[in-house]
């Protein structure tokens, strides 16, 4: 047994905190500091990494501490994982399981079953390890199989309901898969982009120019879809009823210049998401350093730019109240910036700006993280979970940094509705966990209370969504 070090006064030296301990950062928002969690809750966090590993962690958050435990560790892919997708939670009449899909650069989609309930017991590791993190064993967290219908790296996936899985890849295809038997119902293929601006000494073979789907977003009505691809300065609108192209909208050069893209940049959309305000539904297209917000008439409403020039990695619409969504954007400098895209919050444009076809700017409401709280690593992905329905709704923000650090932040919806006109610093760190893997993507959801589950062999389920999907719009694709 080794002796503990002592300082000059003869007192024991304080031990450094372990990886799973709670690390708090002082918040400038008094509302967050006074907020108390009445009932502890558990969050399931799933991360993908460059090493092809899917890491599952549960975080139990209470009023005074946050405890982490490992739930599963799958070596899923032979190369980097590009995206993850989690199905909506089941109804109370169904088996409490959630689908997990992972897509990587090895052209495969791996499928898993995850338990939707909080584990009843935590088993300490029997073999000594460096981290000494608790381990939770759950026989319901298991692999289902793989899908091999794509011939390129998987770029994005989405579960519109428990009956369908949409996936896109660098083969320029968006496939719709039925979860009942995991058969591909139909595939939508985007045309190859025109090869423009290629260098004279380029040795790429015929058809070897960059191409593929970067991202797609399905409208809540599940009738239309928007996609953005590589090598093209446009976005495509798809009709999911017929499975055919509905239109193409080119990006204006003057608007791209407002976002910092010049004629030598790719000008391609990287991310796309749907949201809504009191003016109606809208969608946002994310570029390398800025965002364009469009209305349902396909006309640009405004732009959203960080106050400092930085890259954008992920975007997400957070539902605050009826007909009001806040746009959340993660950046290269370790921040999540919240923008308001309501017409009343947009900046005014002068007559000269209107002549130059310049757009108004979205109003920055608040930011989370950044250099002000000592965080400078880029946030590759994040998830925002509303966990308490009350006057001051509690939000838990889960961020994943590229160095493998996962941070849990506590904030309130009221922090995003201030009218001070300044970008306030919100949020307080309630937990930090290091995975020791370079994270590329993250998903999280709130676990249901623990209860007796079904037998291990009873994994067959008949979702009510499957019966409805026989007459759904996606099945009508040709």
Secondary structure, 3 states (H helix, E strand, C coil): CCCCCECCCCCECCCCCCCCCCCCCCCCCHHHHHCCCCCCEEEEEEEEECCCEEEEEEEEECCCCEEEEEEEEEECCCCCEEEEEECCCCCCCCCCEEEEEEEECCCCEEEEEEECECCCCCECCCCCCCCCCEECCCCCCEEEEEECCCCCCEEEEEEEECCEEEEEECCCEEEEEECCCCEEEEEEECCCCCCCCCCCCCCCCCCCCCCCEEEEEECCCCCEEEEEECCCCEEEEEECCCCEEEEEEECCHHHHHHCCCCCCCCCCCCEEEEEEECCEEEEEEECCCCEEEEECCCCEEEEECCCCCCCEEEEEEEEEECCEEEEEEEECCCEEEEEECCHHHCCCCCHHHHHCCCCEECEEEEEEECHHHCCCCCEEEEEEEEEECCCCCEEEEEEEECCCEEEEEEEEHHHHCCCCCCCEEECEEEEEEECCCCEEEEEEEECECCCCCCCCCCCCCCCHHHHHHCCCCHHHCC
